[in-house]
Amino acid sequence: MLGFRVCIYVPTKKMLVTKDGLDKLSQILKDSGNFINKLEKEENTEVFINETLDKVSLIHKRFGADVQKYIKVAIPIQEFSAKNEKNIIKDLRHAVEKTSNDWKRMDYMAQLH
């Protein structure tokens, strides 16, 4: 086992676990497990796979979903691959930087009042 965790986020409904679903999740982890681990450890980012196992969302551990203002809200699973790893990390870092600047600006504005 690679030592990472995957969260399947189901906002309001229960999800039926099927053999096909487990097989698909297993394949996603096989194909992208190292990348998921890298995002969690090196980029301080949680990886969420939606209930239909076809999209991935990234939530930064410090800035939360605020980074989604500057990055795709949900990345199609076929784009979430080693081939696109550099671009995804580049976009994520850019989103984190812009979100950090937003937070600093809001903090500064709050101190003025």
MOVENFEN-V400823 format. One record per helix or strand of 3 or more residues. SS is the DSSP state (~ for helix, > for strand). FROM is the first residue (numbers start at 1). LEN is the number of residues. If there is no record, write none. Layout:
BEGIN
ss = [SS	SS]
from = [FROM	FROM]
len = [LEN	LEN]
END
This chain:
BEGIN
ss = [>	~	>	>	~	~]
from = [7	19	45	55	65	82]
len = [3	24	6	6	5	31]
END
